[in-house]
């Protein structure tokens, strides 16, 4: 299995090599065309000049013995850095540009097809072997000698250079290119190795952090370094956000387990104590009924706790299916819940204000769940409202929503406690001595139900007035 460093380094090396191959191929083709085109232009110019020179010196009709022409041809050939021969109309060499008066080329005959083509068609440029004159491949231009239009061509001039000269230049340039490419390749690979290794180290550090986090170190966090890449820092931030969320979830889980243990331990201890007292005779038989009633109350309390926890589990895992939702009159539901609390309200002499519309307010939702929400909010308001305090329920509609508000007078909830009211087992009274029958699940169930409907619930507490409000969609 390849490492990130190996993959990135190998990919970079392959791309650089591929670029060098393409660049080298293109450079060679471009250089070759440039040199060949340049050579063709220079040979053509030299051939035309020497052809004109031969025509100018052909005053006596004899070029072979003209020493001045031979010297001029030699000079022109040196300037153009070419080899030149002058042939008669039969293709026989009569003058050569070399320094030797008895040049070996004199008297040689070029290919007749070349001579005929030049004398008939005019100037020719070619790359190949000049059979009969030179060995090896050459670039050459053959140009006819025409003293005047009436006389016609009296011979031809062949100007040539060895092809290996062009090849030598190309090889030298390619050698220089390859040396430069190798240096660039080594530098690029070195830089790529450093960068790839650094990024691999960043990934390895993140992997080590994830490993420590997975093995219980919930404080492990990835390092966000300005020297890291933007993507690496984004990954580190997202990992840290995930780690914080999981750490909080784990803390809530531990708190939940502790709270459940506490809530179960208290009634179970009470039940066990009363039962042991009756079994060992500590509690006299005439008090059995009294303490059995207490045991019964604790059992019901346990039953309510378990039922609430099951309701929460069902809501969190399944939500509220659309098939259970229907249209219902929210005014009727609020009124029905208030009636069920009539006895408790009268027992506290509470001042109740019900601000409900006269016409039905039809909403869309699960009737049973919303009734439980209203019940829990009213129960909470009655429970924490002092003797002769005030309790109010309002139902308003606006923007396609119905808003139910349940409030009561009493103590002001501290601002830092408000966000925690909907947490599981959260109680303002940490000792749990004030609310003996509460478990801190009522408001959590309320929020879970409202969230399942896709709606919002809020709480405010100022100047001794606390209000809970939730919304539901209106349905015609």
Secondary structure, DSSP 8 states (H G I E B T S, - for coil): ---HHHHHHHHHHHHHHHHHHHHHHHHHHHHHHHHHHHHHHHHHHHHHHHHHHHHHHTTSS--TT-HHHHHHHHHHHHHHT-EEEEEETTSBEEEESSS-TT-TTTT-B--HHHHHHHHHH--EEEEEE-TTT-SSEEEEEEEEEES-TTT-EEEEEEEEEEHHHHHHHHHHHHHHHHHHHHHHHHHHHHHHHHHHHHHHHHHHHHHHHHHHHHTT-TT------TTS-HHHHHHHHHHHHHHHHHHHHHHHHHHHHHHHHHHHHHHHHHHHHHHHHHHTTSS-GGGHHHHHHHHHHHHHHHHHHHHHHHHHHHHHHH---GGG-EEEEHHHHHHHHHHHTHHHHHHTT-EEEEE--SS--EEEE-HHHHHHHHHHHHHHHHHHS-TT-EEEEEEEEETTEEEEEEEEES----HHHHTTTTSTT--SSTT--S-TT--S-HHHHHHHHHHHTT--EEEEEETTEEEEEEEEEB--
